[in-house]
Amino acid sequence: MTVPEIIPIMREPEYHTDTIGHWAGGQFFGSVIAAFREGDVHTDDWRSRKRWYAVLHTFDAAGHHLESRIEHTGADDDYRAAVDSAQERLNRWLDALPGLLYGDIAIRPFRHTQDGVLFGLIIETFDGEEHAEFYPNNIGFYEPWDGSYDT
């Protein structure tokens, strides 16, 4: 089975897809996530290189990517402050979305690079099978394309 044009994503409260849903302008996927910049080498000072972000992707009703709002909030060596700051920003952005309603979404693949980090829903092949991978969250979507995912 080939990857569908629009990928369903199931909301799981208090897990990886907790902050997804619909708003007056379409759909959204928000997260607080840590990532390394592309090409970053994992060395003894990895905690200062692991960067935390507040992320809010918006999509129209048909699942087309509209915008990605991404803000770096600190490194893992100051984990608590970086995560708290990212969560505060994400909450503020979500509160500003008119008509916000949490729930399942269905979006099209997209790619956005910022701060040397890949963000997006990318079609990839693994062990000969195509799937959709949400980056940098590392959430994989596969057949039967029902919105469930692997981490």
N, C-alpha and C positions, 0 to 999 in steps of 0.2 A: 504494500500500500504506500502510495506517495504521500508526502507531507501536504496537508491541505493548505489552501491559500490563506485561510484565516485559522489561527491556532486558538482553541478554547483553553482557558485557564480557570481552574476551579479555586474559589476562595476557601482557604482553611484558616479560621480564626486562631490567633495566637501561634501561627506558624509562618512559613516563608511567604505565603500569599495572603496574609492578614489584611494588608492595606491596599486592596484592589477593589474596583467597582466602577460605578457610573456617576457622572455629574452632568450638569446642564449642557456642557459642550461635547459630551461623548463618554469616554472611558478613561481610567487612570490605573497606574501601577506605581505604588510608592514603596520605598524601602530604606532602611538604614543598613548599610553594607560596608564591609572592609574589602580592600583590593590592593594589589601591588601594581605599580606601573609596568607597562609592557617592557620587557627586557630587564627588569629589575632582578638582580641576583640575590638569592637567599643566603645571607651571610649572618655572622654572629649578631649584627645590629638590625636584624629583621624587624624587630618591634618598632623601630623608628622609621622603617620603610613601608610598613603595613598601614595604609591610609584609610580613614573612615569618611564616609560620605552620606549625606542626606540626598535622596533621589526621588524625583517625581516625574514620571513619563506620562504625557497625556496623548490621547488618541481620539479621533472622531468616532462617530457612532458606527461607521463601517470598519473600524479597526486600523485606519491609517495613522501613522505616527504624526503628531502635531508638534510636540516640543518636549525637550528633556531639561528639567531644572535640576542641577547637580551642584552641590556645595561640599567642598572638603572641610571637615571640621576638626581634624587632628590626626595624630598617629597613635598606634597601638601602645606606645610606651607611656601614653597618658590616656589609657583606655576609657576609664569611666567618664572623664570630661569630654572626650571626643564623641562617645556614644550618646551621652546625655544631650550634648549640643546638637548632634544630628537628629535625634528624636524630637527635640524641641522645634527645630526648623521644619521637619517633615510635618509635624502636627499643625504648625502655623500655616503651611502651604495647603494642607488638606482642609483646614477650617475655612480657608479662603475660596474653596471650590464651591460655586453655587449648586445647590441641588444634590449634594454628595449623598450617595447611597452605596454602602458596601455590598459586594456580591461578585458573582462570576463574570468574567469578561471574555472577549474573543478579539484577538489583535493579529495584525499582519507582521511578518518579520521586518525588523528595522535595525539599523546600525548607527551608533553615535559614539564618537571617541572624544573624551575630554580628560585633560590632565594626564595624558598617557595611559588612560584606562579605557577599555572597550566596554560599552554599555549597549545592550540590545537583545533582540531575539533573533538568533542566527541559525540558519539551516546548516547542519553538519552531517557528515557520514561517520559512523562508528561501527566497526565490525560488519561493514557492508550494508548497514541500514541507515537511512536518513532519519534524522530527528531534529527537533528545534531546541536550542540551548539558550537559556536566558542568562546573560552576563551582566555584571560579574558575579551574580548570585549563584551561578552553577546549578540551575534548576533545569532538568531535562524533560521534554515532552515527547511522547512516543505514541505508537498505535496502542489503543484504538482511538486516540485523539478525542478523549472524553473530558479533558481538562485536568486529569490527574497527572502527577509528575514524580520524578525521581530526583534525589539530591546526592 
